[in-house]
Amino acid sequence: MKFRFALAAMATAAVGIAIAQTPAPSPAPAAPSAAAAVEIPPAPKPVGTAWLLMDYTTGQVLAGENYDERVEPASITKVLTSYVVAAEIKNGKIKETDDVMLSERAWREGGARTDGSYSGFAVNQTAKLLDMEKGMAVQSGNDAAIALAEHTAGSQEAFASLMNNYAARIGMKGSHFVNAHGLSAPDHYSTAHDLALLGRAMIRDYPEAYAYNKIKEFKVGDIVQPNRNLLLWRDPSVDGIKTGHHSGAGYCLMSSAQRGDQRLIAVVMGSTSEKQRADDSLALLNWGFRFYETHRLYDAGKAIANQRVWKGQAKQVQLGVAEPLLISVPRGRYGDLKPSMDVPKTLVAPIAKDQAIGTVKVTLDGKVVAQAPLVAVAEVEEAGFFKRLWDAFWMWWESE
């Protein structure tokens, strides 16, 4: 009986049942080239305690060692100080035109009479916030960092609490900060991986403040000091980010370069000299640009596949990704990427726009190299009573 009833209905109801198809990357992969068979040589290993090379666009770690181990971040800490100041400016709490006082504490702990780097602002006098920030970014001024912290949060201790809150938002899971300048202190630590995430966030969220890091020299009063990042003079594609040094941390450098549409971030911690950290960082960047390329696989909000929907006003729901899906792959291997989808066998309306439906995965040589949630590109409203009843029958029939 069930079989005869189904045959009678098939002409009007069973046509066009859709199955989600594996989405192809967009644009379609080029045919594999001869370069695909060439194995990438190991990354040039820096002298130091920890290091990492990250693709800025995707956040993928392309190479590294000990990058999740705790290290002293030294003056790379000031990148987070810049991030917090930029965020508080955006939130309307402070302004670039604010007069910032260089307190006695800032002068005593970070001024010219200390062993660390300083900007040279006069004690108990004010300077514009923007100048203070450039003095911190370019000259790595500890005095400017403390003054900015006190102006932003009232005290350096309160500012450190802000730093940790923002670090958590960025995703810096292995870090804790107790000051704004990076001089050695108990419970002041980070990781090479976290610092790369910080650099990525700074470039992405506050590009104007990030640009201060490529200024080659800055003058405060009669004092002119150069930027300590030697790569700014060696390679025009390098536009940041920050150096660091003290006896506990060694020589550190977080650098970034952009060539064409591709940007990379290198972090070298615990090196032996200014020259060594610069040499090793540039070698890492050159290696990454030579052997890796970044591709946009799917655009946000665009349909990449369709899936059958029961009890809906539409028979199908369009599936896509909420955020662009990008990937870094060895040069010449884009054509070897294999996408696939994992979606529920049965979808029932109503389905809301942006509702999570499943997952799209991309593999290379059998290993998942990128994945993202699949979402509904458009809503599918619930059908009327008779359509829902009819679909309920077919769902029962197919389940047998």
C-alpha positions, 0 to 999 in steps of 0.5 A: 500500500505504501509503495502504490501511494508513493508512486502516485505522488512521485510525479508531483512531489518527489522531483528535485530533492537536492543533496548538498554538493561539495563546494569548489573553492572560489576562484576554482583551483588552478591545475597543479603545477610542477612546483607542487612536487617540490618539497619546501625546505625547512625555515631558517632557524633563528638564534634565540629561545622562541620564534614564529612566522605567521601569515597575517591574513589567516593567522596560520603559523607557517613555522616556529619553535617554542612559540607557546612557551613563556618568555619575557616580552621586553619592550614588545609589551609597548605594542599592547600599550599602543593597542589599549591607548588606541582602543580607549581613544576609539571608545571616547575615553581619551583623545589624541589632543590630550595633554599628558603629564610626565609624572615623577614616577614616569621620569624616575622609572623610565626617564633618562637617568634609568638604564632603559630606553627613554623619550626625553619628555620633561618631568612634571610637564605635559606633551600631547598624547600623540607625541607621547605615543610616537615617543613610545613607538619610535624611541621605545620610551619607557617614560612615555609608556608610563605617562600614557598608562597613568593618563589612560587609567590613573595608574600603571597598575590600573592600566595593567588590568586594562592590558590583560583584559584587552589581551584576553579579547585578542586571544592571548591565552599565555600572557600576563602583564604588570606594566606598560613598558616591558621591563622585567617583573614577576608575573610579566610574561607572554609567548611568541605566539601571543605576541604575533596575535597582538601584532596581527590585531594591532595591524587589523584594528588600529592601522593608523596607530600601527603606522607610528612603528615605521617612523624612522626617527623622532625628536623630543626637545633637542633629542633625536633618536632612531627607531631600533628596528634595523629592518626599516632601513634594509627592506622597504616592505617592512613597516613594523613592528617593535623591538625589545631588549633587557638582560632577562629577555635578550634581543627581541624583534616582532616584525611585519612586511607586506609584499603585494597582497600578502603580509607576514609577521615574524617574532624572534625572542631571546636573540644575541644582538640587534644585528642577529635578531634583524638578520634572522627576522628578515630570513624568516620573512623572505622564506615565507614570501618565497614558499607560501601564498594566501588564497581566498577560498570563499567570500562571506555571505555568498552561496556555495552550496544548496541543501534540501529543506523539509516543511519550508516555503522553499525547497532548498536553503543556500549555504555559505560562510559568515566570514571569508575563508582564507588559507595559506598554502605552499606555492603551487599546491592550491590546485591540490586542495580538496573541499568537503561539507559536513551537513545534517541529513535532514533539515526542517524549516523554519531556518533563520538567516545566518543559522549554523547548518554544518561545516566546510572543511578543506584538506591538503594531503589528507590533513585539514588545513582550513574549516569554517561553519556553514550558515544559511545565506537566507532564511527559509520560512515554514510552509503552510499546513498541507505542505508540512503534512505532505513533507512529513509523509515523505520524511517518514517514507525516506526514513523507512 
